Amino acid sequence: MNYQKIYENLINNAKSQNRVKLKKDNPDYVYYEKHHILPRCAHGDEHKDNLVLLTAKEHFLAHKLLIKIYPEIRGLRLAIHRMMHGIQKEHLILSSRDYELSKELFRGKYNPRFGKKQSKETKLKIGNANKIALMGNKLSEETKKKISEGNKGKKRSAKAKERYSKAKIGKRHSDESIKKISESNRGQIPWNKGMKMPEEFSNKTKKGIKEKRNLNPKYTNRFKIKKDPNN
């Protein structure tokens, strides 16, 4: 199948319609997404000749064609993955085949390392390189705010809580790690100094600790829970 030809026909058809982005309150409003004809990860630029407006369905199809045309470019795999799992998802009708494709992009035939195994030495080198790259990196206030807003309203399921608690059983910070944490906190004023814990939050904390103790009788914490005489 000539994926390049299909891609070119899709782009030319969209360009021939002279599409423009309108405001949502306009009666002729149609949802469009900006698409780079030659992808940026393939050295495409922001010139108007390299840009076209596509519907969400067309945009998704265009990227599915692009991973066929440029299977070696990882950025294209990331792009289609973001489309399927990000805010663009609400404009798409995805099938089971699309979700299967999403898995294949990183674990299957589209991954250039598919079927290859890394040695323990290689894995160790990658791990050390990632640690060095992350050293000293701090999240900006804007990034922290986005993460906080994204986590609002999200709750862990009982199963997830149980898995997390079991994963922590028997694990302790090393003496070196404890020393580093102590040194980094030295001289800092606790963010909650002088603040009183809301009753609702206090009750939830106590309940959570009790649940952890049920899963792990050896669990210890820094909160003192008063026993309810009626319990």
N, C-alpha and C positions, 0 to 999 in steps of 0.2 A: 504494500500500500504506500502511495506517495504522500507521506505526511506533510512534507514541505509544500506541495501543491494545495492540499486542503487548507493549510494554515494561511497561505497567500490569498486564497479565495475568500476566507473568512475576514481577513483584514481589509481586502479591497472592497468587499460588500459593505462593511461598516463605514469605510472612508467615503464611499459614494453617496452616503445618506447625509453628509455634512451635519453630523450630530453636534448638539451643544448642551451644556449642563444648565438646567433651569432650577429655580428655587422650588421647594416642595409645594408651596401654595399656588404655583402656576398650574392651570388646568391641563396644560400639555406636558406636565412633568413626567419624565421617565428616568428611572434609576440607572445611571451609567458609572462605570469604573474606568479610570485611566490605565491604559496598558502600553507598555514599552514594546514596540514591534521587535526590535533587536533588544533582548533583555539586558539590563544593566550588568548582570553577572557575566554576560558575554560581551562586555565592553560597549553596550548601547548607551547613547547619551540622552539628554533632556531636550534635544532639538524638536521643534513641533512636527517635523517630518517623521520623527521616530515615535510619535505618540498618536493614539487613537482611542476613542471612547467606545467601550463595549458594554453590553448588558452583563449581568452577573453570570448568566448561563454561558454566554459567548466567551467571557473572560476565563471561566473555568475550563471550557473546551480548548481555548487557545493554549493554556498552560499544560493541558494533558497532551496536546500535540507537540509542544516544545520539549517535553521530557523524552518524547520519541525521537525528535530531531537532534537534541543535544543530551543524550543520556549520561554523559560524563560530568555535566555541570551540577554540582551539589546545590548551588543556590536556587536552581529551578525546582529541585525536589522540596526544598524548604518552603518556597513560595506557595506551591500547591498544597502543602501540608498546613500552612497558615490559613489559606483560604477555606479549608475544610473545618478547621478547628477555631478560627478567630471570629471576629464580628461579621465578616462577609458570609458566614455560614447561614445567617438568617435569610439571605437572598437566594439560597440554593436549595434545590431538591436533590438530595444525595441518595444514591442507591447502595446496596450492599457491595456491588462491584467497586464503587468509588472508595469505600472504606477499606476494601481489600487492597486497592491500589495504594492507599495511604500507608499501609503496613509494608508493602513491597518496596516503596520508595527508599526505605532505610534498612529493611531487613532482607529484602528479596532480590530479585534479578536486577533491579535498577541500581542497587548499591554496588559500586565497583569492587568492594571487598567481599561480595557475596561468595560463600563457600570457602573463604580463606580464613585460616586461624592464625592469631598472633601469638608469638612466643611470650613466655612469662617476662623475659628481659624487655621485650618491646612494650608490653603493658606497663611495666614499672617505669620505663622512660617516659611514656605518655603521661602517666600519673604524676611524676615528678615535675614534668614540664608545665602541667596544668596548675600545680601547687604554686610554682614560681610565678606564673602569669597572674595568679589571683592575689599574691602577696601585696599588701598595701592598698589594694583596690577598695574603695568605699562607695557605697551607693549614694547618689545625689538625693537631696531632699525631695526633688520632683519624682524620682524613681520610687523612693520609699512611700510617697503619697499614693502613687499609682498602685503599688502592691497592696497597700492598706485598703484602698477603695475596692480593688479587685477581690479582696478576701472578705469584704463585708457581707454578712448574711450567710456565709458558708459555714456549714457545720459538719464535723466528722461523724460518720456513721458509727454505730456501736461496734461493728465489725472492724472498722479502721482503728478505733480507739484500742480495741483488744490487741490487734496486730502490733500497734505502736508500743503498747505497754509491754507485751511479751518480748519485743525486740530489745527493750531496755533492761530486761532482767539480767542481773549479774554483771552489767557493764558499769565501769567506774572510770573517772578521769585519772590519767596517770599523774604521778607527783610533779612531773615537768609541766603538764597541762594546767594543773591546779596552781602552780607557781606563776605561770604566765597570766592566767586569769586574775590572780591576786594583784600582780604588778600593774596590769592594765587598768584595774579598778581603783588603785591606790590614789587617794586625794580627790576622787570624784564624789560629788554629792548625789545620793540616790534620787532618781526622778520622782519617787513617790514619798519622799521625806515630808512628814507632817500631814500627809493625806490619810483620810479614813476610808477603808474599803467599804463600798456600798454593801448593804445587807444582802441584796440579791446575788451579787458577785461572790460574797463570802460564803453563802449557802451552796452555790454552784461549785466553788473550790473545794469545800468540805465533802460534798457529794462525790466529786471526781477523785479525791484522795481515797475515800472509802472504797470506791470501785477498783482503784489500783491495788489497794490492800487485799481485796478479795481475790484478785488475779495473782498477786504476789505477796504472800504473808510477810516476807522480809523487806518489803518496800518501806523506806524511811523518807521523811520529808521535814522541812523546817517549820511547818505550820503545826501548832498545837490544837488538836481537836478536843473540845470538851464533850464528854460522853453524855448523851441524853438519858436522864434517869428513867424516862418513860419507855425507852427503847430496849 
